[in-house]
Amino acid sequence: MGGLREMTAPFVVPGPSGVSIRTRLGGLSAGDEKVLRLVGDLLGSLASRDLKTRCAAGLEHDSERWAERKRGLTEESSSRWAGSITKATHDQWALARRGQLAHIQSLQAGIETITHRLSLPVGEKGTKRAPGGYRSKQEWCAKSRRLHLLEDRLQAARADREAGVVHVVRGGKRLLNTRHHLNAAQLTEPDWRQRWQAGRRFLTADGESGKRYGNETIRVTDAGEVSLRLPAPLAHLANAPHGRYVLTARVSFAHRGEQWADRVTANRAVAYHIHEDIDRGRWYLTASWTNPPVTLVPLATARAGGPVGVDTNADHLAAWRLDEHGNPVGEPLRFGYDLSGTADHRDAQVRHALIRLLHWAKRHSLAIAIEDLDFTAETTREKHGRRKRFRKLISGMPTSRLRARLVSMAAELGITIVAVDPAYTSKWGAQHWQRPLTSTTRKTTRHDAAAVAIGRRALGHPIRRRTAPPLHDQSDRAGHRTVQARPGTPGREGNRPRIPGPRTRSVGAGRGENAVDQNAQHRSGRSTEHGFWQQDSLPLSL
């Protein structure tokens, strides 16, 4: 067995920093929709122009230029509309910079993988830690050409980053490219144009604490009345005093409605966003606000009652409850979901599985231990080559969405989430826990065993179990005995040193499933360099 990588310690996941809720703007008149489109198109053109100015400034942009941009937009709209536009532009530019860095890192990883595989002879097999050579000369030639292509892309991306150049499309690059493939998208040119205009509108207003109902630009009263401050060029469309336009629709928030009402009644900041769904022919209003910092629950407190370990898979969540000593309690649980179909269907499936898991954990007052997964580097075709099914499986696992939704939903129920390092949990769980937890009435899967491994790591216990010591005689009068390293033992998750000499009567040194565990078994009277063997308590509660 090779050396193990260093594993990060478990930590309590902080709750969400903000809240976002949405409701439908039902009952709008034709005049209301016309005003919303006019305001959105005007502010959208200003936002596009401001984004162009910000991208042209690049890395030389500073607070003085920001103020200059805002003054220019204020003359054509208002001070608050200008502040919202410049802030949204800055966030969009910063997001493009982060995406640019991620793209560069992806190119670097692909180049390193191709270079390594090209250096190996054709047909050479790989290992678990590194891929082998390419299968044929044709594939070797094609990958050598792709290497030059990736190197050119990397050089161009690095040059853009050093110069502060980003590539941003208001409305989305995918919708822009759809214009050239209208037949494949089953759209006509007017239909595409309608979607393009809706995607480029700007109807977003930041909130202000202390102002009436928490927002002066887009105001929503506690009674559900929606009004917005019209930009200067459209002030003649106002139907209320002070250049405001009041919509005929009345809104109410079914989700977190009480929290929203408390904020607007206390004149606390609430940001609003209005957008049109072309496919459904509806208008929606989104309200959002930030949460105050919350003191995290100490890790020792989360471990007190024992967590429920959760293993994330492509079609279900495998869970198993553990006590404070790391012993599995009760029966394994499974919360399934179906990730086929539309995005809304997949999202609903994930939410349904999570709410069942959270309600079960709430009833038993348990914390949830989950892996801190990130498959960004695992989905590249350069790493896994022709393993398209495996790449599709990894790409289909909603790790980011599931983690974000789990943290958000758990915070509302007061459930603590503990994240652990995902290294070796599936492998060691299957190796050390699947067989002992299997009985005549229960069939334990690899995923169930991985859930146990995750829960033990969250508790600070080792996952791997030591080999049982030799029996007094063949009748096994001592019963079940297993040696474990205590939580405070240094290097308990690492490899034990190899000690020469026979380990048992039938298996030689350095062989067998527990080849790295030479100190686990020794006959009576044999001493080791670490002292005499001492048996710990039983790790299983069956």
C-alpha positions as CSV (number, residue, x, y, z in Angstrom):
1,M,0.0,0.0,0.0
2,G,1.4,3.4,-0.9
3,G,1.5,6.5,1.3
4,L,-1.8,8.0,2.3
5,R,-2.5,11.7,1.6
6,E,-2.9,14.0,4.5
7,M,-6.6,14.3,5.5
8,T,-8.3,17.5,6.8
9,A,-10.0,17.5,10.1
10,P,-13.8,17.5,10.4
11,F,-15.5,20.8,10.8
12,V,-18.9,22.3,11.4
13,V,-20.4,23.8,8.2
14,P,-21.6,27.4,8.7
15,G,-25.1,28.2,7.8
16,P,-26.2,30.2,4.7
17,S,-25.3,33.9,4.6
18,G,-28.5,35.0,2.9
19,V,-32.1,34.1,2.1
20,S,-33.9,34.3,-1.2
21,I,-37.6,33.7,-1.8
22,R,-39.8,34.1,-4.9
23,T,-43.5,34.6,-5.6
24,R,-45.5,35.2,-8.8
25,L,-46.7,38.7,-9.8
26,G,-50.2,37.6,-10.7
27,G,-52.9,39.8,-12.0
28,L,-50.8,42.3,-13.9
29,S,-52.6,44.4,-16.5
30,A,-51.3,45.0,-20.0
31,G,-50.2,48.5,-18.9
32,D,-48.2,47.1,-16.0
33,E,-46.4,44.7,-18.3
34,K,-45.6,47.4,-20.8
35,V,-44.2,49.7,-18.1
36,L,-42.0,46.8,-16.7
37,R,-40.6,46.1,-20.1
38,L,-39.9,49.7,-20.8
39,V,-38.1,50.2,-17.5
40,G,-36.2,46.9,-17.8
41,D,-35.1,47.6,-21.4
42,L,-33.9,51.1,-20.4
43,L,-32.0,50.0,-17.4
44,G,-30.7,46.9,-19.3
45,S,-29.1,49.2,-21.9
46,L,-27.5,51.2,-19.2
47,A,-26.2,48.0,-17.5
48,S,-24.7,46.8,-20.8
49,R,-23.0,50.1,-21.3
50,D,-21.7,50.1,-17.8
51,L,-20.4,46.5,-18.1
52,K,-18.5,47.5,-21.3
53,T,-16.9,50.4,-19.4
54,R,-15.9,48.2,-16.5
55,C,-14.4,45.5,-18.7
56,A,-12.4,48.2,-20.6
57,A,-11.0,49.5,-17.4
58,G,-9.6,46.0,-16.5
59,L,-7.2,45.9,-13.5
60,E,-6.8,49.7,-13.5
61,H,-10.3,50.2,-12.1
62,D,-10.5,51.9,-8.7
63,S,-13.0,53.6,-6.5
64,E,-12.7,56.9,-8.4
65,R,-13.7,55.3,-11.7
66,W,-16.5,53.5,-9.9
67,A,-17.9,56.9,-8.6
68,E,-17.5,58.3,-12.1
69,R,-19.5,55.4,-13.6
70,K,-22.3,55.9,-11.1
71,R,-22.5,59.7,-11.7
72,G,-22.9,59.1,-15.4
73,L,-25.7,56.6,-14.9
74,T,-27.5,58.8,-12.3
75,E,-28.2,61.4,-14.9
76,E,-30.1,58.9,-17.0
77,S,-31.9,57.0,-14.2
78,S,-31.6,57.8,-10.5
79,S,-28.9,57.5,-7.8
80,R,-30.3,54.3,-6.4
81,W,-30.8,52.7,-9.8
82,A,-27.2,53.7,-10.7
83,G,-25.9,52.1,-7.5
84,S,-27.7,48.8,-8.2
85,I,-26.4,48.7,-11.8
86,T,-22.7,49.4,-10.8
87,K,-22.8,46.9,-8.0
88,A,-24.3,44.2,-10.3
89,T,-21.7,45.0,-13.0
90,H,-18.8,44.7,-10.5
91,D,-20.2,41.3,-9.2
92,Q,-20.5,40.1,-12.8
93,W,-16.9,41.1,-13.7
94,A,-15.6,39.5,-10.5
95,L,-17.5,36.3,-11.3
96,A,-16.0,36.2,-14.8
97,R,-12.5,36.6,-13.2
98,R,-13.1,33.6,-11.0
99,G,-14.4,31.6,-13.9
100,Q,-11.3,32.5,-15.9
101,L,-9.0,31.3,-13.2
102,A,-10.9,28.0,-12.9
103,H,-10.6,27.6,-16.7
104,I,-6.9,28.1,-16.5
105,Q,-6.5,25.5,-13.8
106,S,-8.6,23.1,-15.8
107,L,-6.4,23.6,-18.9
108,Q,-3.2,23.1,-16.8
109,A,-4.6,19.8,-15.4
110,G,-5.5,18.6,-18.8
111,I,-2.0,19.5,-20.2
112,E,-0.3,17.7,-17.3
113,T,-2.3,14.5,-17.8
114,I,-1.8,14.4,-21.6
115,T,1.9,15.1,-21.2
116,H,2.3,12.3,-18.7
117,R,0.4,9.8,-20.9
118,L,2.3,10.7,-24.0
119,S,5.6,10.0,-22.2
120,L,4.6,6.4,-21.6
121,P,4.8,3.6,-24.2
122,V,1.6,2.9,-26.2
123,G,-0.5,0.3,-24.4
124,E,1.1,0.5,-21.0
125,K,-1.3,0.0,-18.2
126,G,-1.9,2.6,-15.6
127,T,-2.2,2.4,-11.8
128,K,-4.8,3.5,-9.3
129,R,-3.0,6.8,-8.9
130,A,-1.9,7.6,-12.4
131,P,-3.2,6.8,-15.9
132,G,-1.3,4.7,-18.3
133,G,-0.3,5.2,-21.9
134,Y,-2.7,5.6,-24.7
135,R,-4.2,2.5,-26.3
136,S,-3.1,2.9,-29.9
137,K,-0.9,5.0,-32.1
138,Q,-3.9,6.8,-33.6
139,E,-5.0,7.9,-30.1
140,W,-1.5,8.9,-29.2
141,C,-1.3,11.1,-32.4
142,A,-4.8,12.7,-31.7
143,K,-3.8,13.5,-28.2
144,S,-0.5,15.0,-29.2
145,R,-2.5,17.4,-31.5
146,R,-4.9,18.2,-28.7
147,L,-2.0,19.0,-26.4
148,H,-0.9,21.8,-28.8
149,L,-4.5,23.1,-28.9
150,L,-4.7,23.2,-25.1
151,E,-1.4,24.9,-24.8
152,D,-2.5,27.6,-27.2
153,R,-5.7,28.1,-25.2
154,L,-3.8,28.2,-22.0
155,Q,-1.4,30.8,-23.4
156,A,-4.3,33.0,-24.5
157,A,-6.2,32.6,-21.2
158,R,-3.1,33.6,-19.2
159,A,-2.6,36.6,-21.4
160,D,-6.2,37.7,-20.9
161,R,-5.9,37.3,-17.2
162,E,-2.6,39.3,-16.9
163,A,-4.2,42.1,-18.9
164,G,-7.5,42.0,-16.9
165,V,-9.6,41.0,-20.0
166,V,-12.7,39.0,-19.3
167,H,-15.4,37.7,-21.7
168,V,-18.9,38.4,-20.5
169,V,-22.3,38.2,-22.3
170,R,-25.3,39.8,-20.7
171,G,-28.1,37.4,-21.3
172,G,-25.9,34.4,-21.4
173,K,-23.5,32.8,-23.9
174,R,-25.7,29.8,-24.4
175,L,-28.7,31.9,-25.4
176,L,-26.5,34.0,-27.7
177,N,-25.2,30.9,-29.5
178,T,-28.8,29.5,-29.8
179,R,-29.4,32.3,-32.4
180,H,-27.3,30.3,-34.9
181,H,-29.1,27.0,-34.2
182,L,-32.8,28.0,-34.2
183,N,-33.9,24.8,-35.9
184,A,-32.2,22.6,-33.4
185,A,-33.7,24.7,-30.5
186,Q,-37.1,24.6,-32.2
187,L,-37.4,28.4,-32.0
188,T,-38.3,31.1,-34.5
189,E,-36.3,34.3,-34.8
190,P,-39.1,36.3,-33.0
191,D,-39.2,33.8,-30.2
192,W,-35.5,33.9,-29.7
193,R,-35.5,37.7,-29.8
194,Q,-38.2,37.8,-27.1
195,R,-36.1,35.5,-24.8
196,W,-32.9,37.6,-25.6
197,Q,-34.6,40.8,-24.6
198,A,-36.1,39.3,-21.4
199,G,-32.6,38.0,-20.4
200,R,-31.0,41.4,-20.8
201,R,-33.5,43.4,-18.9
202,F,-32.4,44.9,-15.5
203,L,-35.0,45.2,-12.8
204,T,-32.9,44.7,-9.6
205,A,-32.9,47.1,-6.6
206,D,-30.7,46.8,-3.5
207,G,-32.3,47.3,-0.1
208,E,-31.5,50.0,2.4
209,S,-32.1,49.7,6.2
210,G,-34.0,52.6,7.7
211,K,-35.8,53.4,4.5
212,R,-39.6,52.8,4.2
213,Y,-40.2,49.0,3.9
214,G,-36.5,48.4,3.4
215,N,-36.3,49.5,-0.2
216,E,-36.9,52.9,-1.9
217,T,-36.5,51.8,-5.5
218,I,-38.7,48.7,-5.6
219,R,-41.1,48.9,-2.7
220,V,-43.3,46.1,-1.4
221,T,-45.5,46.9,1.5
222,D,-46.6,44.4,4.2
223,A,-50.0,44.4,2.5
224,G,-48.5,43.2,-0.8
225,E,-48.6,46.4,-2.8
226,V,-45.7,46.6,-5.3
227,S,-44.4,49.9,-6.7
228,L,-41.2,51.1,-8.3
229,R,-39.4,54.4,-8.8
230,L,-39.3,55.2,-12.5
231,P,-36.1,56.3,-14.1
232,A,-36.0,60.0,-15.2
233,P,-36.7,59.4,-18.9
234,L,-39.8,57.4,-18.0
235,A,-41.2,59.6,-15.2
236,H,-44.2,60.6,-17.4
237,L,-45.6,57.1,-16.9
238,A,-46.0,57.5,-13.2
239,N,-49.4,56.9,-11.7
240,A,-48.5,57.8,-8.1
241,P,-46.7,60.7,-6.4
242,H,-43.0,61.2,-6.5
243,G,-42.5,59.5,-9.8
244,R,-43.6,56.1,-8.7
245,Y,-45.6,53.5,-10.6
246,V,-47.9,51.2,-8.5
247,L,-48.7,47.7,-10.0
248,T,-52.2,46.3,-9.9
249,A,-50.8,43.0,-8.6
250,R,-50.7,42.1,-5.0
251,V,-48.1,39.6,-3.8
252,S,-47.6,37.3,-0.8
253,F,-44.8,35.0,0.0
254,A,-45.8,31.5,1.0
255,H,-42.2,30.5,1.9
256,R,-40.6,32.5,4.8
257,G,-43.5,35.0,4.5
258,E,-43.4,35.8,8.2
259,Q,-39.6,36.5,8.1
260,W,-40.1,38.8,5.2
261,A,-43.0,40.6,6.9
262,D,-41.0,41.1,10.0
263,R,-38.2,42.8,8.0
264,V,-40.3,45.1,5.9
265,T,-42.3,46.1,9.0
266,A,-39.1,47.0,10.8
267,N,-37.8,48.9,7.7
268,R,-34.8,46.5,7.3
269,A,-33.1,46.1,4.0
270,V,-34.6,43.7,1.4
271,A,-33.4,43.5,-2.2
272,Y,-35.9,42.8,-5.0
273,H,-35.6,41.4,-8.5
274,I,-38.4,41.3,-11.1
275,H,-38.1,39.0,-14.2
276,E,-40.3,37.6,-16.9
277,D,-40.6,33.9,-17.7
278,I,-41.2,33.7,-21.4
279,D,-42.0,30.0,-21.6
280,R,-44.8,30.3,-19.0
281,G,-45.8,33.9,-19.8
282,R,-45.5,34.9,-16.1
283,W,-43.7,37.6,-14.1
284,Y,-42.0,36.8,-10.8
285,L,-40.7,38.8,-7.9
286,T,-37.7,37.6,-5.9
287,A,-36.9,39.0,-2.4
288,S,-33.5,38.4,-0.7
289,W,-31.7,39.6,2.4
290,T,-28.6,38.7,4.3
291,N,-28.5,36.8,7.6
292,P,-26.6,38.1,10.7
293,P,-23.5,36.0,11.6
294,V,-24.5,33.0,13.7
295,T,-22.2,31.4,16.3
296,L,-21.4,27.9,15.2
297,V,-22.1,24.9,17.4
298,P,-18.8,23.5,18.8
299,L,-17.7,20.2,17.2
300,A,-17.6,18.5,20.5
301,T,-21.3,19.4,21.0
302,A,-22.2,18.1,17.6
303,R,-20.5,14.8,18.4
304,A,-22.1,14.4,21.8
305,G,-25.2,12.4,20.8
306,G,-23.6,10.6,17.9
307,P,-24.2,11.7,14.3
308,V,-25.9,10.1,11.3
309,G,-23.4,9.4,8.5
310,V,-24.6,10.1,5.0
311,D,-23.0,8.8,1.8
312,T,-24.0,10.7,-1.4
313,N,-24.6,8.5,-4.5
314,A,-25.9,9.0,-8.0
315,D,-29.5,7.8,-7.1
316,H,-29.8,7.8,-3.3
317,L,-28.5,8.9,0.1
318,A,-27.3,6.1,2.3
319,A,-27.4,6.9,6.0
320,W,-26.6,5.1,9.2
321,R,-26.9,6.3,12.8
322,L,-23.9,6.0,15.1
323,D,-23.5,6.4,18.8
324,E,-20.8,8.6,20.5
325,H,-18.4,5.6,20.4
326,G,-18.7,5.2,16.6
327,N,-20.8,2.0,16.7
328,P,-23.7,1.7,14.2
329,V,-27.1,1.8,15.8
330,G,-30.3,0.4,14.3
331,E,-30.8,-0.3,10.6
332,P,-29.3,1.6,7.6
333,L,-31.5,4.1,5.9
334,R,-31.9,5.0,2.2
335,F,-33.4,8.1,0.7
336,G,-33.7,7.8,-3.1
337,Y,-34.1,10.3,-5.8
338,D,-34.4,10.2,-9.6
339,L,-32.1,12.6,-11.5
340,S,-33.6,12.1,-14.9
341,G,-35.9,14.6,-16.7
342,T,-35.9,18.3,-16.5
343,A,-33.9,20.5,-14.1
344,D,-37.0,21.4,-12.1
345,H,-37.8,17.7,-11.7
346,R,-34.2,16.9,-10.6
347,D,-34.3,19.8,-8.1
348,A,-37.6,18.6,-6.6
349,Q,-36.2,15.1,-6.2
350,V,-33.2,16.3,-4.3
351,R,-35.3,18.5,-2.1
352,H,-37.7,15.7,-1.3
353,A,-34.8,13.3,-0.4
354,L,-33.2,15.9,1.8
355,I,-36.3,16.9,3.7
356,R,-37.0,13.2,4.6
357,L,-33.4,12.9,5.9
358,L,-33.6,16.1,7.9
359,H,-37.0,15.3,9.4
360,W,-35.6,11.9,10.5
361,A,-32.5,13.5,12.0
362,K,-34.7,16.2,13.7
363,R,-36.9,13.5,15.4
364,H,-33.8,11.9,16.9
365,S,-31.9,15.1,17.6
366,L,-28.9,14.1,15.6
367,A,-26.2,16.0,13.7
368,I,-25.5,15.0,10.1
369,A,-22.0,14.0,8.9
370,I,-21.4,14.3,5.1
371,E,-18.4,14.3,2.8
372,D,-17.0,17.5,1.6
373,L,-17.1,16.4,-2.1
374,D,-15.8,18.4,-5.1
375,F,-15.8,16.6,-8.4
376,T,-14.6,19.5,-10.4
377,A,-11.3,17.8,-11.3
378,E,-12.9,14.4,-11.8
379,T,-15.1,15.3,-14.8
380,T,-12.4,16.1,-17.3
381,R,-12.0,13.7,-20.2
382,E,-8.3,13.9,-20.0
383,K,-8.2,12.2,-16.6
384,H,-10.6,9.4,-17.3
385,G,-10.1,9.1,-21.1
386,R,-12.7,6.8,-22.7
387,R,-14.6,6.1,-19.5
388,K,-17.6,8.2,-20.6
389,R,-20.1,6.4,-18.5
390,F,-18.0,7.1,-15.3
391,R,-17.6,10.7,-16.3
392,K,-21.3,11.0,-16.9
393,L,-22.0,9.4,-13.5
394,I,-19.7,11.8,-11.7
395,S,-21.0,14.8,-13.6
396,G,-24.6,13.9,-12.8
397,M,-24.1,13.8,-9.1
398,P,-25.5,17.1,-7.8
399,T,-22.9,17.6,-5.1
400,S,-22.8,21.4,-5.1
401,R,-26.6,21.8,-5.2
402,L,-27.2,19.1,-2.7
403,R,-24.7,20.5,-0.3
404,A,-26.1,24.0,-0.6
405,R,-29.6,22.9,-0.1
406,L,-28.7,20.6,2.8
407,V,-27.0,23.5,4.6
408,S,-29.8,25.9,4.0
409,M,-32.6,23.5,5.0
410,A,-30.7,22.2,8.0
411,A,-30.2,25.7,9.3
412,E,-33.9,26.3,9.4
413,L,-34.5,23.1,11.4
414,G,-31.5,23.8,13.7
415,I,-29.6,20.7,12.6
416,T,-25.8,20.8,12.7
417,I,-23.9,19.7,9.6
418,V,-20.3,18.2,10.0
419,A,-18.2,18.0,6.9
420,V,-15.4,15.4,6.7
421,D,-12.6,14.6,4.2
422,P,-13.9,12.1,1.6
423,A,-10.6,10.2,1.3
424,Y,-10.9,6.4,1.4
425,T,-14.4,6.4,3.0
426,S,-15.9,4.1,0.4
427,K,-12.9,1.8,0.2
428,W,-12.2,1.5,3.9
429,G,-15.9,1.2,4.7
430,A,-16.4,-1.7,2.4
431,Q,-13.1,-3.3,3.5
432,H,-13.6,-3.0,7.3
433,W,-17.4,-2.6,7.9
434,Q,-19.5,-4.2,5.2
435,R,-18.9,-7.8,6.2
436,P,-19.1,-7.4,10.0
437,L,-22.4,-5.5,9.6
438,T,-24.0,-8.1,7.3
439,S,-26.2,-10.8,8.9
440,T,-28.8,-13.3,7.9
441,T,-31.5,-10.7,8.2
442,R,-29.6,-7.6,6.9
443,K,-27.6,-7.2,3.7
444,T,-25.2,-4.3,4.1
445,T,-24.1,-2.5,0.9
446,R,-20.9,-0.7,0.2
447,H,-22.8,2.6,0.5
448,D,-24.1,1.7,3.9
449,A,-20.6,0.8,5.0
450,A,-19.3,4.1,3.6
451,A,-22.0,6.0,5.7
452,V,-20.5,4.3,8.8
453,A,-17.0,5.3,7.8
454,I,-18.2,8.9,7.3
455,G,-19.8,9.0,10.7
456,R,-16.8,7.6,12.5
457,R,-14.5,10.1,10.8
458,A,-16.8,12.9,12.0
459,L,-16.5,11.6,15.5
460,G,-12.7,11.5,15.3
461,H,-12.5,7.7,15.4
462,P,-10.4,5.7,12.9
463,I,-12.2,3.9,10.1
464,R,-10.0,0.9,9.7
465,R,-10.3,-1.9,12.3
466,R,-7.3,-3.9,13.5
467,T,-7.1,-7.6,12.9
468,A,-8.4,-9.7,15.8
469,P,-5.6,-11.1,18.0
470,P,-4.9,-14.9,18.1
471,L,-7.4,-17.0,20.0
472,H,-6.7,-18.9,23.1
473,D,-7.5,-22.1,21.2
474,Q,-9.6,-23.3,18.4
475,S,-12.9,-23.2,20.4
476,D,-12.8,-19.4,20.4
477,R,-13.8,-19.2,24.0
478,A,-12.8,-15.5,24.1
479,G,-15.5,-14.5,21.7
480,H,-15.4,-11.6,19.3
481,R,-12.4,-9.4,19.9
482,T,-11.1,-6.5,17.7
483,V,-8.3,-4.1,18.4
484,Q,-8.8,-0.4,17.6
485,A,-6.5,2.6,17.9
486,R,-7.8,5.2,20.4
487,P,-8.9,8.6,19.0
488,G,-5.8,10.2,20.4
489,T,-3.3,7.8,18.9
490,P,-1.0,9.6,16.4
491,G,-1.0,8.3,12.9
492,R,-4.0,6.0,13.5
493,E,-5.3,6.5,10.0
494,G,-1.9,5.9,8.4
495,N,0.0,2.8,7.5
496,R,1.6,0.7,10.2
497,P,5.2,-0.2,9.7
498,R,6.0,-3.5,8.1
499,I,7.7,-5.9,10.5
500,P,9.5,-8.9,9.0
501,G,8.7,-12.4,10.1
502,P,5.6,-14.6,9.9
503,R,2.4,-13.0,10.9
504,T,0.2,-16.1,11.2
505,R,0.8,-19.8,10.7
506,S,-0.7,-19.6,7.2
507,V,0.2,-16.2,5.8
508,G,3.7,-14.9,5.4
509,A,4.8,-11.4,6.3
510,G,3.8,-8.6,3.9
511,R,0.9,-10.6,2.4
512,G,-2.9,-10.8,2.8
513,E,-5.6,-8.2,3.3
514,N,-3.9,-6.8,6.4
515,A,-0.4,-6.7,5.1
516,V,0.3,-3.3,6.6
517,D,-0.9,-4.3,10.0
518,Q,1.9,-6.4,11.4
519,N,1.4,-5.5,15.0
520,A,-2.2,-6.6,15.2
521,Q,-1.5,-10.3,15.7
522,H,1.2,-11.9,17.8
523,R,1.4,-15.1,19.7
524,S,1.4,-15.2,23.5
525,G,4.8,-14.2,24.9
526,R,5.9,-12.3,21.8
527,S,6.6,-8.6,22.5
528,T,6.7,-5.8,20.0
529,E,8.6,-2.6,19.9
530,H,5.5,-0.7,20.9
531,G,4.9,-2.6,24.1
532,F,2.3,-5.3,24.9
533,W,-1.0,-5.6,23.2
534,Q,-4.0,-4.2,25.0
535,Q,-7.6,-4.9,23.9
536,D,-10.1,-2.0,23.5
537,S,-13.9,-2.1,23.9
538,L,-16.0,-3.7,21.2
539,P,-16.6,-1.4,18.2
540,L,-19.9,-3.0,17.2
541,S,-23.4,-3.0,18.7
542,L,-25.2,-5.8,16.9
